[in-house]
Amino acid sequence: MSEVALVTGGNKGIGREIVRQLADRGFTVYLGARDPQPVEDARVVRLDVTDAACVAEAVKTIETAAGRLDVLVNNAGVMLEWDAEVTAALMRETFEVNVFGVVTVTSACLPLLRRSSNPRIVNMSSGLGSLTLLSEEKVRGFLAYSSSKAALNALTLVYANALRADGIRVNAVSPGMVPTDQNAAAPFPRGERTTADGAVVPVQLATTNGPTGVFRGPNSMSDVIPW
C-alpha cells in the first residue's frame, strides 16, 4: 500500500505543488482545503485549521479510508499585514492559523501517525521566523507573521523532542520567497523562485528518513537556517 500524506492548505501555491510532488512519488495524498475542489492527483477533504470539528471530520475520513497517516505537512498559513495596521485582532487572526491551527491539526493526526512505521511531520515556516536572523538589523521582520513563525519553530522543537520516543520526526522548513497569493502585496521583490522550487525541500523532508528537530531550506537539505 502506498504511503499516506495530508497537506493542509493544499489547494494552491506551494501547498498544491507539494501535493503534486508527493503524488508523483506514489503517495496517496489528502489535500486539505477550506473550499475543496476536485483534483486528479489527490483526495480532497474539507479542512479549516481554525475549526476543530472540521479538522476532526477530515481526520476521520482519512482513518476510515486509509487507517493511518505517514506524513503530515502543516502548510496552511496566512500573512495579513502587508498593507494592514497590526492590531491585537490581526495578531490573533494570524496566530489562529499559523500556530493554533498547526496544534489543532497535529493533535488530531497523532493517533493516525502513531500507526505508521515511519511517521513524519513537516511544518512550513519562514526565515522571517528565525530569531537569529531577526536579530540582524538588516532583516525586516513583520510583527504578526514573524512572531507566529517563531512560535511555530518553537512548536517544532517541542514536538520533535516529545514525539521522539514514538519515532515521529518533526521538522521545519522555509520554502524561500516564492510568488504566491499570500505575498502578492509584498513591498519588496518576490524573487524568481517557483512553487516547484519552494516544494523541493519540504517534499524531501516528507519522504526521507532524515533528522528530527531541524530547520531546513529553501535550497537543499543541507541548507541550515538558524533558529
Sequence and secondary structure as in RCSB ss.txt:
>XXXX:A:sequence
MSEVALVTGGNKGIGREIVRQLADRGFTVYLGARDPQPVEDARVVRLDVTDAACVAEAVKTIETAAGRLDVLVNN
AGVMLEWDAEVTAALMRETFEVNVFGVVTVTSACLPLLRRSSNPRIVNMSSGLGSLTLLSEEKVRGFLAYSSSKA
ALNALTLVYANALRADGIRVNAVSPGMVPTDQNAAAPFPRGERTTADGAVVPVQLATTNGPTGVFRGPNSMSDVI
PW
>XXXX:A:secstr
   EEEEETTTSHHHHHHHHHHHHTT EEEEEESS    SSSEEEE  TT HHHHHHHHHHHHHHHS  SEEEE 
      SSS   HHHHHHHHIIIIIHHHHHHHHHHHHHTTSSS EEEEE  GGG HHHHTSTT    HHHHHHHH
HHHHHHHHHHHHHGGGT EEEEE   S   STTTT SS   S  HHHHHHHHHHHHHS   SS EE SS TT B 
  
